[in-house]
Each structure stands twice: as structure tokens, then as C-alpha cells.
Amino acid sequence: MNSPAPALRSDNAAPPDLRQWLRQLAATGRLAVARSGVSLIDQLAAISKKLENDSTVVFPSPDGHAIAVVANLFIDRRSVADALGVPIGQLLSRLQGAVRSPLPWVEVTDAPVQQQVHREVDLLKLLPIPKHNEHDSGPYITAALLIARNPKTGIQNVSIHRCQISGPNRIGVLLLPRHTRHYFSMAEREGTPLEIALVIGVHPACILASQAIAALDQDEMHIAGALLGRPVDMVKCLSNEVRVPAHAEIVLEGRILPKVREPEGPFGEFPQYYGDRADREVIQIDVVTHRHNPIFHTIVGGGMEHLILGAVPREATLLEHLQRSFPSVRDVRLTRGGTCRYHLAVQTEKVSEGEPKNIIMGAFAGHYDVKQVVVVDTDVDIDDPNEIEWAVATRFQADRDLVVVAGAQGSKLDPSSDDGISAKMGLDATKPVVTGPLEFKRIHVKGIESVDLAAALQPDPQAALLRIVAD
Ligand code: MN
């Protein structure tokens, strides 16, 4: 059943949305498009994963489905900065600014996302939902913003959860102990369902905003507004009170059911292992709405897009958190080897002995996922794992510079933890504040920065060598 297309807004330029971003990628040679006939089971994820460091990829009609799929919206830190329209060096400060000065959304009534309405829901027929990692329990919706309302105040929360297709209108969902779970517990205590919407296909800035480590009852769509430089247009769902981005591609309106738990998992997760199968919360979908010719966004579990999305907004929050207590902290990275969640590198302009250990303790308190912290000086490039290891090799002594905390809260998805109870390790790999003139001075060849190899080298080395070694 289709509703009539709403009149076009004429008051201002088109709001930034996913399709506008994809057009921009295509125009600048950063978009790959797959041939038709790609299977939603395994094959789509395999091609996406193969391209995870290279380009965004669109699948026009996977398995002959009428709806296209896009993957790899983020391929590296630079692609995140590009999506926000900032130089890479300003990426974290831009995110910090958006959390500090959010821009509230505005409610509209004309919404492209409600151009087509389905009140009889069969998710696998309606949407091209892929299966990603080999031992996933089946197809998963992985890139949906789950928008929930505080049952008492109506304040909205936005987050991303893995969503298993459990039946034609049933979804098994993993709720970690954060804001969605808090709202759901409030509703469940009253014996009522929690109204939610799953929003698929939004501008990358909205996805990034959903991953900000904001306070409870800070609406992440306000952060998205600040990132986009204009309030997000939101529209009321047709079947409940949740407000959703009007220019999203697809919206699933539904409820998390009270006192219902059903098996969910396994699912390939960011630590590069499978999250287990267990009884978890269940969403019932009541209505699906979408734009004409919608685009379905998917994230390969544990792939680069998943990792980057975990890292960058967390880095912004951790940096802000650390700089509140330690103005000497310059930058942070959640490193790739640490699954972009568990291992944090901190760069500091060290001013006093001992402070790196305080920074380590502060970082552990910044997010429970942080398991290892390495503090380095400003001459160490924290984007380069070899540089970090070099600092540990030459500026760290385990009996003097190591901090270990036993039995703290960690990540339940870390298979080495005891159901989320985890040890923490901090390494102070900074050099002393006061050193001798050449002590801890990095070697350097004078003039290397200005060498012009084209001018310095002969064009034909073979001929040149023959002249040198002529007998
Ligand atoms: Mn939140």
C-alpha cells in the first residue's frame, strides 16, 4: 500500500542525506558499483570486505531484489573526515564541538521516508538483508539507527544494535547496558513495550553521531544536527510516537516486547570473534516505510567500517574526557590491532613525572571497553603501530612504568574476559621530562625532509652501473 508522494519542500536546499553523499562519492571516483546477481548470503559481504580499505560499494539488485544495498560508507579515518567536510586533523575536535553544542532537530510533516508504506511486514521479502560472517545465525540488519524514547520524558536516544531476522516481523536484538536498555527497563517494569524505530540509510554524519558517547538523555540526533550544520528534519512515525529522520531511506516502526526473550546470535563482532547465542530482547515490527527506490545500508560485522565507527566517536569522547583533567594530552587513537575499542594510544606533552600514570587511570575510567593504554610523547606518531611499539621498546620498563588493575569492568565481547570482568594494563612509554642533551634524542639525518630523488638519482641506473664497474 503506497501513500501519495508528498509535495517537494521548496523553502531551502535539499537536506544532506545518504543518496546525496553517494552521488558525491561517485562524482569524485570513490564509489564502486557491483554487477547484478550478487547473492545476499555471504557473497555481498565477501565483496564488501574485499573492498573494505578501498571504496564504498553499491549493489544495485542483490539476489534480484528491487532495493539496492550500500556497504563501506567509511573505509578509513580520512573518509570520516570527508563525510563531515573537515580536514583530518580537525576530525576529533569537530566531533567534540558537536557533542558540546548540539543542534536540536525540527519536526516536519512531509517526509520522503514515508513515500511508501507497508503495513503487512515480511522483512526478508521487503528488504535485501544480507548474511555477513560465515557462522552468523542468518541475515542481520547491522546499520540501523535504533531510535527509542524515554518512556517518561519522550527524550530520544539513538544507537546501533545488531538485529537478527527471527521471523517475518520479528527481530532479535542485542542491548548492551547503555541507554536503549535503560529506557527498555523503565518500560518493562511497567509491563509495557518500548516504542522504537529502526532507521536505515542516513547521511554518514547521523551514523557517526549515533556512536558518540553522549550522556543519558542527550539526543544523538541533536549531535548529528551540529555535525551537519543544520537541524535534522524529523517526522513522527505512522504507528507510534518515535520521531525519525525524514530523509532516511527506510524506517521499521516497532516495539521491544516486555517479558519476551528469544535466541539471538551467533554474530561476527568487532573483536573478530563471534558473539554468542543467548536469549535476548525481541522487537516486533508493525510498519515499514521507505522512499521511492530506497537504498539499504549494511555494515559487515567486524569489518573496517564497523571498526572505524567504533573508534572515531569514542576517540573524540575519550580525548575530551582526558583533556578535562590533563591539558597536556594532545591526541588519542583506539588502535586497529586493539579492535579499535580495547587498546588506546595517548599522546602527551609531558610536563611532570608521574602524570602519565594518572592519564592511564583516567583513560580506564573514560570507557569500560578500554583495556590497555600506552602513553607516548609528541614525537611518536600514534597512527603508526611501529612507532608505538618503538616507544615501548625504548622508553618503558615493566617494573617501573607498568600499571595493572585486576577485576575491573571490561567488554563482554572480549573472549579472554570473565564474562566482562577484565584486567586493565597501562604502559607509560614516555621519556623523562629532564634528559641529557643526546639522551632520548631520536636520531635524524639532516636534510632528509628536502631530498628530491628525481634530481638526486640518475634516470638509467643500469647504464650508470656499467660505467662504474667497467673492466
Ligand atoms: Mn545515548
Boltz pocket constraint, residues with backbone or C-beta under 6 A from the ligand:
constraints:
  - pocket:
      binder: B
      contacts: [[A, 157], [A, 158], [A, 159], [A, 179], [A, 212], [A, 214], [A, 215], [A, 216], [A, 217], [A, 218], [A, 220]]
      max_distance: 6.0
